[in-house]
């Protein structure tokens, strides 16, 4: 079992051109592979892998209680997880600042869509250094300031 991260966007850009050793995009050809993908709002869907080939080596939290936050000493995170999450953030910001819509799904493999909660997340309110993913959450992303 592992994490699975997907994004959807209305951008037709080939995100595989942004692949690196820490971040890998793969177009989702068949959304029926995973029912959670159907929760995404936009026509171009991408699986977001990390250096482990799955989505496990990004910054993840199980609970929203700690919210977004910088890496801290008492909660060990590998530098590659931090760097991969920063690369993902840069891609999300690039898409949004280019005028496209983007949402993101972070789920534990085998989760049911009913388990997924939706959050509105402004990347103007969340910095690259504090950005992390929350298990079984869908982010509706924007660059608008939240009240």
C-alpha positions in Angstrom: 0.0 0.0 0.0 1.2 3.5 -0.7 0.1 7.1 -1.4 -1.3 8.1 -4.8 -1.2 11.7 -5.9 -3.1 12.9 -9.0 -3.7 16.4 -10.4 -6.1 17.6 -13.0 -5.9 20.8 -15.1 -7.4 22.5 -18.1 -3.9 23.1 -19.4 -2.8 20.9 -22.4 0.9 21.2 -21.5 2.8 18.0 -21.5 3.9 17.8 -17.9 6.3 15.0 -18.6 8.7 17.8 -19.7 8.9 18.7 -16.0 10.0 15.3 -14.9 13.1 15.0 -12.8 14.8 12.5 -10.5 12.4 13.5 -7.7 9.1 14.3 -9.6 7.5 12.3 -12.4 4.2 13.0 -14.2 2.4 10.3 -16.1 -0.8 11.1 -18.1 -3.8 9.1 -16.8 -5.4 7.6 -19.9 -8.1 5.6 -18.2 -9.8 7.3 -15.2 -11.6 4.1 -14.4 -8.3 2.7 -13.0 -9.1 4.4 -9.7 -12.5 5.8 -8.7 -10.8 8.6 -6.8 -9.6 10.1 -10.1 -13.3 10.8 -11.0 -13.3 13.4 -8.1 -10.9 15.6 -10.1 -12.6 18.4 -12.0 -10.5 19.1 -15.1 -10.0 17.1 -18.4 -6.2 16.6 -18.3 -5.4 14.2 -15.5 -1.9 13.3 -14.3 -0.5 10.7 -11.9 2.2 12.4 -9.8 5.0 10.0 -8.9 8.2 10.6 -6.9 11.6 9.0 -6.9 10.0 5.9 -5.4 7.8 5.6 -8.6 4.8 5.8 -6.4 3.8 9.0 -4.6 5.2 8.2 -1.2 8.3 10.4 -1.2 6.5 13.7 -0.9 5.6 15.5 2.3 2.4 13.9 3.6 0.4 14.2 6.8 -2.5 12.0 7.9 -4.3 14.7 9.7 -5.0 18.4 9.1 -4.4 19.2 12.7 -0.8 20.4 12.1 -1.8 22.2 8.9 0.8 23.5 6.5 4.1 24.0 8.0 7.9 24.0 7.5 9.8 20.9 8.2 10.6 20.6 11.9 13.2 18.5 13.8 10.8 16.3 15.8 9.0 15.1 12.7 11.6 13.6 10.5 11.3 14.2 6.8 13.9 13.2 4.2 15.4 16.0 2.2 14.3 14.3 -1.0 10.7 14.5 0.2 11.0 18.2 0.9 12.7 18.8 -2.5 10.2 16.7 -4.4 7.3 18.6 -2.8 8.9 21.9 -3.7 9.2 20.8 -7.3 5.5 19.8 -7.3 4.6 23.2 -5.8 6.6 25.0 -8.5 4.6 23.1 -11.2 1.3 23.8 -9.6 2.2 27.5 -9.2 3.4 27.7 -12.8 0.0 26.3 -14.1 -2.0 28.6 -11.9 0.0 31.7 -12.7 -0.5 30.9 -16.4 -4.2 31.1 -15.9 -5.1 27.4 -15.7 -7.2 25.6 -13.2 -5.7 22.9 -11.1 -6.8 20.5 -8.4 -4.9 17.8 -6.6 -5.9 14.5 -4.9 -3.7 12.8 -2.3 -5.1 9.4 -1.3 -4.0 6.2 0.3 -4.1 3.4 -2.2 -7.4 1.7 -1.9 -9.3 4.6 -0.3 -12.9 5.1 -1.4 -14.0 8.4 -2.9 -16.4 8.8 0.1 -13.3 9.1 2.3 -12.0 12.1 0.4 -12.4 15.6 1.9 -12.1 18.7 -0.2 -10.1 21.8 0.8 -9.7 25.2 -0.9 -6.0 26.0 -0.9 -4.5 29.3 -2.1 -0.9 29.0 -2.9 -0.6 32.7 -2.1 -1.4 31.7 1.5 0.8 28.6 1.5 4.5 29.0 0.7 6.6 26.5 -1.1 8.5 25.6 2.1 5.3 25.0 4.1 3.3 23.1 1.4 2.5 19.5 2.1 -0.2 17.0 1.2 -2.9 15.6 3.4 -3.9 12.0 3.1 -7.4 11.5 1.6 -7.8 15.1 0.7 -8.5 16.9 -2.6 -7.1 20.4 -2.9 -8.9 22.9 -5.1 -6.0 25.1 -5.8 -5.8 28.8 -6.6 -3.7 31.9 -6.2 -6.5 33.9 -4.7 -6.1 35.2 -1.1 -8.5 33.3 1.3 -10.3 35.4 3.9 
